[in-house]
Amino acid sequence: ILFLGVLAGTIILVVLEQQQSIWHYLLYILAALTLTYFVYTIIYVIPFIKAKIIATMKKHKFTNSLLENYGYRTLVFSVFSFIINIAYVTLIAVPAIMAGSVWYITIASYYLLLILMKGNIFYSKKRYNTPVKQARAYRYCGIMFILLTLAFSGIIVLIYTSNMYFEYAGLMIYVVAVFTFYKLVLAIYNIFKSKQQDDLYVQSIRNVNLISALVSVVVLQVAMIQAFSPENNTSIANALTGAGISAIILVIAILMIVK
């Protein structure tokens, strides 16, 4: 509480009084000291908080399954992204169709394929959780990846030929950049972790998340070039990156079908 109070006081003083004074330096020193103690207390109490949270989660069936079962946890968290994808597609598809925008219709098609893949995995998991059905769902996911390659290639073609691009307002692009790299690292980590599981539904979900993360890298590149170097012609760079990601998606698709 003291740290937050000192921090708020420092911000207010800096905003209201631009000229540096003794009060500025006193608040800077207090902010540094209270921040140090604040970090120390967090590190000290985290083990106790973690133990308390785990003990509470184990008392309930749903949260205990989340804690103990990696496959169950993977599918539950994927449901949230599934719902977000549905909302996003609805948000861009309706006005895109009404306006006849090829750009947004292509983007909506890409996310619609993600929804169909995840929807099939969830349905198969709930209805037919057998090894044969797992294999069929896994193969279906690989086939859908081939269609996803076509949709994504359409986006890259529009970027290259029609100078289409993604854009984020103000400082939002930095937030997107951090989230994109976090998403990519997490997706790669989970791919290796899912290989330890025999559940092909879990592996399918992790493959979908990896593809989504790779596509996000292309989106980030296009947006950053547009934000920081709009005067340069970088269509070839975007096309090459897009082609590389498309090739990766296609390879993953073929490997899934063969497996």
C-alpha positions as CSV (number, residue, x, y, z in Angstrom):
1,I,0.0,0.0,0.0
2,L,2.8,2.4,0.9
3,F,4.6,1.6,-2.5
4,L,1.4,2.3,-4.5
5,G,0.9,5.5,-2.5
6,V,4.5,6.7,-3.2
7,L,4.2,5.7,-6.9
8,A,0.9,7.6,-7.3
9,G,2.5,10.7,-5.5
10,T,5.5,10.5,-7.8
11,I,3.4,10.4,-10.9
12,I,1.2,13.3,-9.7
13,L,4.3,15.4,-8.8
14,V,6.0,14.8,-12.2
15,V,2.8,15.7,-14.1
16,L,2.0,18.8,-12.1
17,E,5.5,20.1,-11.5
18,Q,7.9,19.7,-14.4
19,Q,10.8,21.5,-12.6
20,Q,12.9,19.0,-10.6
21,S,13.0,19.8,-6.9
22,I,14.0,18.1,-3.6
23,W,10.6,16.6,-3.4
24,H,11.0,14.8,-6.7
25,Y,14.2,13.2,-5.5
26,L,12.8,12.2,-2.1
27,L,9.9,10.5,-3.9
28,Y,12.2,8.8,-6.3
29,I,14.2,7.4,-3.4
30,L,11.1,6.4,-1.5
31,A,9.7,4.7,-4.6
32,A,12.9,2.7,-5.1
33,L,13.0,1.6,-1.4
34,T,9.3,0.7,-1.2
35,L,9.5,-1.1,-4.6
36,T,12.4,-3.2,-3.3
37,Y,10.5,-4.1,-0.2
38,F,7.3,-4.8,-2.2
39,V,9.2,-7.2,-4.5
40,Y,10.8,-8.9,-1.5
41,T,7.4,-9.4,0.2
42,I,5.9,-10.9,-3.0
43,I,8.8,-13.4,-3.3
44,Y,8.4,-14.3,0.3
45,V,4.7,-14.9,0.4
46,I,4.3,-16.5,-3.1
47,P,5.0,-20.1,-1.8
48,F,2.4,-19.7,0.9
49,I,-0.1,-18.2,-1.6
50,K,0.6,-21.0,-4.1
51,A,0.2,-23.7,-1.5
52,K,-3.1,-22.2,-0.4
53,I,-4.4,-21.9,-3.9
54,I,-3.4,-25.5,-4.7
55,A,-5.1,-26.8,-1.6
56,T,-8.3,-24.9,-2.4
57,M,-8.3,-26.2,-6.0
58,K,-7.9,-29.8,-4.9
59,K,-11.2,-29.6,-2.9
60,H,-13.2,-29.2,-6.1
61,K,-13.5,-31.8,-8.9
62,F,-13.3,-29.3,-11.8
63,T,-10.3,-27.3,-10.5
64,N,-8.6,-30.5,-9.3
65,S,-8.9,-31.9,-12.8
66,L,-7.4,-28.7,-14.2
67,L,-4.5,-29.1,-11.8
68,E,-3.7,-32.8,-12.2
69,N,-4.7,-33.6,-15.8
70,Y,-2.7,-31.9,-18.5
71,G,-4.9,-33.1,-21.3
72,Y,-8.1,-31.8,-19.6
73,R,-6.4,-28.5,-18.8
74,T,-5.4,-28.1,-22.5
75,L,-8.9,-28.7,-23.8
76,V,-10.6,-26.4,-21.2
77,F,-8.3,-23.5,-21.9
78,S,-8.7,-24.1,-25.6
79,V,-12.5,-23.6,-25.2
80,F,-11.9,-20.0,-24.2
81,S,-9.8,-19.2,-27.3
82,F,-12.5,-21.1,-29.3
83,I,-15.2,-18.7,-28.0
84,I,-13.0,-15.7,-28.7
85,N,-12.4,-16.9,-32.3
86,I,-16.2,-17.2,-32.8
87,A,-16.8,-13.7,-31.5
88,Y,-13.9,-12.3,-33.7
89,V,-15.2,-14.0,-36.9
90,T,-18.7,-12.7,-36.2
91,L,-17.4,-9.2,-35.6
92,I,-15.5,-9.0,-39.0
93,A,-17.4,-11.4,-41.2
94,V,-20.8,-9.7,-41.1
95,P,-19.6,-6.2,-42.1
96,A,-17.1,-7.7,-44.5
97,I,-19.8,-9.6,-46.4
98,M,-22.1,-6.6,-46.4
99,A,-19.3,-4.4,-47.7
100,G,-18.0,-7.0,-50.1
101,S,-14.5,-6.7,-48.7
102,V,-12.3,-9.5,-50.1
103,W,-9.6,-8.6,-47.5
104,Y,-11.7,-9.2,-44.4
105,I,-13.6,-12.1,-45.9
106,T,-10.3,-13.9,-46.4
107,I,-9.3,-13.1,-42.8
108,A,-12.7,-14.4,-41.6
109,S,-12.2,-17.5,-43.6
110,Y,-8.9,-18.2,-41.9
111,Y,-10.4,-17.9,-38.4
112,L,-13.5,-19.9,-39.5
113,L,-11.2,-22.8,-40.4
114,L,-9.6,-22.6,-36.9
115,I,-13.1,-22.7,-35.4
116,L,-14.1,-25.8,-37.5
117,M,-10.9,-27.6,-36.5
118,K,-11.3,-26.9,-32.8
119,G,-15.0,-27.6,-32.9
120,N,-14.4,-31.0,-34.4
121,I,-11.8,-31.8,-31.8
122,F,-14.1,-30.8,-28.9
123,Y,-17.1,-32.7,-30.4
124,S,-15.0,-35.9,-31.1
125,K,-13.5,-35.7,-27.6
126,K,-16.9,-35.5,-25.9
127,R,-18.7,-38.0,-28.2
128,Y,-16.1,-40.5,-29.4
129,N,-13.1,-40.7,-27.1
130,T,-11.6,-43.9,-28.6
131,P,-8.1,-44.4,-30.2
132,V,-9.7,-44.8,-33.7
133,K,-11.8,-41.6,-33.4
134,Q,-8.8,-39.8,-32.0
135,A,-6.8,-40.8,-35.1
136,R,-9.6,-39.7,-37.5
137,A,-9.9,-36.3,-35.7
138,Y,-6.1,-35.9,-35.9
139,R,-6.2,-36.7,-39.7
140,Y,-9.1,-34.4,-40.2
141,C,-7.2,-31.6,-38.5
142,G,-4.3,-32.3,-40.9
143,I,-6.6,-32.0,-43.9
144,M,-8.0,-28.8,-42.6
145,F,-4.5,-27.4,-42.3
146,I,-4.1,-27.8,-46.0
147,L,-7.3,-25.7,-46.5
148,L,-5.9,-23.2,-43.9
149,T,-2.7,-22.9,-46.0
150,L,-4.9,-21.8,-49.0
151,A,-6.8,-19.2,-46.8
152,F,-3.5,-17.9,-45.4
153,S,-1.9,-17.8,-48.8
154,G,-4.9,-15.7,-50.0
155,I,-4.0,-13.2,-47.2
156,I,-0.4,-13.0,-48.3
157,V,-1.4,-12.6,-52.0
158,L,-3.6,-9.6,-51.0
159,I,-0.8,-8.1,-49.0
160,Y,1.6,-8.5,-51.9
161,T,-0.6,-7.4,-54.8
162,S,-3.1,-5.0,-53.2
163,N,-0.9,-3.4,-50.5
164,M,-3.2,-4.6,-47.8
165,Y,-1.9,-4.5,-44.2
166,F,-2.7,-4.9,-40.5
167,E,-2.6,-1.8,-38.3
168,Y,-2.7,-1.2,-34.6
169,A,-3.4,2.2,-32.9
170,G,-0.7,4.0,-31.0
171,L,1.4,1.9,-28.5
172,M,-0.9,-1.1,-29.0
173,I,1.6,-2.5,-31.5
174,Y,4.2,-3.0,-28.7
175,V,1.6,-4.9,-26.6
176,V,0.8,-7.1,-29.7
177,A,4.5,-7.7,-30.2
178,V,5.1,-8.9,-26.7
179,F,2.0,-11.1,-26.7
180,T,2.9,-12.6,-30.1
181,F,6.4,-13.7,-29.0
182,Y,4.9,-15.0,-25.7
183,K,2.3,-16.9,-27.7
184,L,5.0,-18.4,-30.0
185,V,7.3,-19.5,-27.2
186,L,4.4,-21.0,-25.3
187,A,3.1,-22.8,-28.4
188,I,6.6,-24.3,-29.1
189,Y,7.0,-25.4,-25.5
190,N,3.5,-27.0,-25.5
191,I,4.2,-28.9,-28.7
192,F,7.1,-30.7,-27.1
193,K,5.1,-31.3,-23.9
194,S,2.1,-32.7,-25.8
195,K,4.4,-35.3,-27.4
196,Q,4.6,-36.9,-24.0
197,Q,0.9,-37.5,-24.1
198,D,-0.9,-40.4,-25.9
199,D,-4.0,-38.2,-26.4
200,L,-4.1,-37.2,-30.1
201,Y,-6.8,-34.6,-29.3
202,V,-4.3,-32.8,-27.1
203,Q,-1.7,-32.9,-29.8
204,S,-4.2,-31.6,-32.4
205,I,-5.0,-28.6,-30.2
206,R,-1.3,-27.9,-29.7
207,N,-0.7,-28.0,-33.4
208,V,-3.6,-25.6,-34.0
209,N,-2.1,-23.2,-31.4
210,L,1.3,-23.4,-33.0
211,I,-0.1,-22.6,-36.5
212,S,-2.0,-19.7,-35.0
213,A,1.1,-18.4,-33.3
214,L,3.2,-18.6,-36.5
215,V,0.5,-16.7,-38.5
216,S,0.5,-14.1,-35.7
217,V,4.2,-13.5,-36.4
218,V,3.5,-12.7,-40.0
219,V,0.7,-10.4,-39.0
220,L,3.1,-8.6,-36.5
221,Q,5.7,-8.2,-39.2
222,V,3.3,-6.6,-41.6
223,A,1.9,-4.3,-38.9
224,M,5.4,-3.3,-37.7
225,I,6.7,-2.5,-41.2
226,Q,3.6,-0.4,-41.8
227,A,4.0,1.4,-38.5
228,F,7.7,2.1,-38.7
229,S,8.7,2.0,-42.3
230,P,5.6,2.7,-44.5
231,E,7.6,4.5,-47.1
232,N,9.6,1.5,-48.1
233,N,8.4,-1.2,-50.4
234,T,8.6,-4.4,-48.3
235,S,6.0,-6.5,-50.2
236,I,8.7,-9.1,-51.1
237,A,9.8,-9.4,-47.4
238,N,6.2,-10.0,-46.3
239,A,5.6,-12.4,-49.2
240,L,8.7,-14.5,-48.4
241,T,7.8,-14.7,-44.7
242,G,4.3,-15.6,-45.6
243,A,5.5,-18.3,-48.0
244,G,7.8,-19.7,-45.4
245,I,5.0,-20.0,-42.8
246,S,2.6,-21.5,-45.4
247,A,5.3,-24.2,-46.2
248,I,5.6,-25.0,-42.4
249,I,1.8,-25.3,-42.1
250,L,1.7,-27.6,-45.2
251,V,4.5,-29.8,-43.8
252,I,2.7,-30.1,-40.4
253,A,-0.5,-31.0,-42.3
254,I,1.2,-33.8,-44.3
255,L,2.9,-35.2,-41.2
256,M,-0.4,-35.3,-39.3
257,I,-2.1,-37.1,-42.2
258,V,0.7,-39.6,-42.6
259,K,0.8,-40.2,-38.8
